[in-house]
Amino acid sequence: MKLTDEEKRMVDGQAGQPVKMAMDILVAIGEIYGAEKLIPIQTAHIAGLSLKSHGIAGCEWVEDIARSGAKVCVPTTLNVVGVDRSRDLGLPQDWCTNQMRIEKAYECMGCFGTSSCVPYYQGFVPRFGESIAWAESSAVVFTNSVLGARDNREGGPTAMASGLTGRTPYYGMHLDENRKGDVLYKVTTELKDLADFGGLGAYVGKRIGTRIPVFDGISNPPLENLVSFGAALASSGGVAMFHIVGVTPEAPTVAAAFGGKKYDTVLIGKGEIEEGYKQLTSAGDTKVDYVAIGCPHYSVRQLEETARLLQGRKVAKGVTMWVHTNVAMKAVGKQLGYVQAIEDAGAIVTQDLCTVLSIPEALGVKTLATNSAKMAFYARGGNSLGVWYGSAKRCVDAAVTGSWK
Ligand code: F3S
């Protein structure tokens, strides 16, 4: 790789040991992927903060880096964690303590301690064409596809290295030629709600792997459905970007989305969406004891919807219902009365936490109902839960009745 004189000094350790370590990581990644150089980034977003991914060894590793004086040099946000620092949810104390050690270490490096998978709801919004180094697959696919920013599917350590140096290797999604579509999906059926978007994302994600899908026939989707759609594609597959013709900024037309490349066409009807739902459902027992919605973290509009669906109802005895969001959305939701309304009905609005990165199974729950394709995908193996997948309304009905209809 061609490095500038300043970058060579950073590699030599003249900017300190933490920067040298970060440069070693970025240069190694750049060489693996054939990057010709490093480029500047505007922001970084570090994921993989959960104690589940770090373990105690990872926790000590990050603490060592923080103690060595590492400081980020561009705005750097943190992803979701496995604990809600604002309240006791009944999770094991040692789990909470060690999880908070990890967050604290990153905060000591200067990262913003607002842990969320939707930093763009919290004021960190990359603009079109801007290069960033964000981990968290759902945020990567959203920023590439919906905002038109440029981001590879970073891992936690590479995002941290980029935060410490303000650089990322120039390869993959930073290059124009890698942002064109590979397969055209003609959607011939109506996508009724967020869960249908998740069903489609799961169906296509499983089949397309890391290639770029282009969708034609989807008009004017709400932002939240796009967030969920990207999360589904990025979890069931390895997708970093999608195009929706006439909706996403790099796909004003089918031709523009493919940029002259040859492509196959696949028709999507009702059957394919139903197949996506089937992929995401693993429960056998219709008794539901855990309902979790808000993956990716809910917006204010979704908090309002949840409050409305719960109006005049109560979560059934023996059912735990968590609604995941971040500190900023929760603060606004509180001001508008939605948080109170949801919690009066017996659900809990969690802050900066998610089911997948936490251990709700430690509370003894066995069967989850969710409207999130990403959560459905991971909770089955990661949390050992049986999963029902469906709309927010069906999830709230399950919370109130204790069963999946
Ligand atoms: Fe966010 Fe956790 Fe879902 S990180 S996207 S709430 S799995």
Boltz pocket constraint, residues with backbone or C-beta under 6 A from the ligand:
constraints:
  - pocket:
      binder: B
      contacts: [[A, 80], [A, 117], [A, 138], [A, 231], [A, 294], [A, 295], [A, 296], [A, 297], [A, 324], [A, 353], [A, 354], [A, 355], [A, 356], [A, 357], [A, 374], [A, 375], [A, 378]]
      max_distance: 6.0
